Amino acid sequence: MEALMAVNIGLITIYDMCKALSKEMVISNIRLLTKTGGKSGDYKLLRKD
């Protein structure tokens, strides 16, 4: 959770710095692909493209 929050904060910061150039930017497709450790164990997204 902390890593996903950090990514979102970083992207919002970059958006804030670049919005003077274009307000049409979109932040999307932020998702957890893999994780190891923790109480619930390992996780890997099974991609179905």
N, C-alpha and C positions, 0 to 999 in steps of 0.2 A: 504494500500500500504506500509506504513512504517513497519508494522509487517512482511509482506512478504519479504521486503528488509532485515530486521534484521535477519530473519531466514536464508536467502541465505548467508549473510555475515558470520554468525556464522558457517554454514556448510562449507563454503570455508576456513575459518580459521582452522577448525578441519581437513579438507582434507590436507591443507598445512602442518600441524603438523604431520600427519600420512603418508604422501606420501613416506617417507623413508622406511616404512614397506612394502607398496604395492602401486604401481601406477595403479592398476586395479580397484580401488574404483570408484563407480559411485554414483552421487547425482541425485536422480530422485523423481518423484511423489510429488513435492512440490505444494500444492494447498490450496486455501482458502476453509474451510469447513463451517464455520459460522462467521457471523459478526453482531454486533448490533450497532445501532446509526448511526450518520452521515447523510449527506444530502439525500442520496438515501435510507435510512432506513435499515431494517434488511435483512439479506441474509442467506440462508441455502442451502448447496449443496444437491440435491436430488440424492442419490447414486443409480446407476443402475448396480449392480455387477452381 
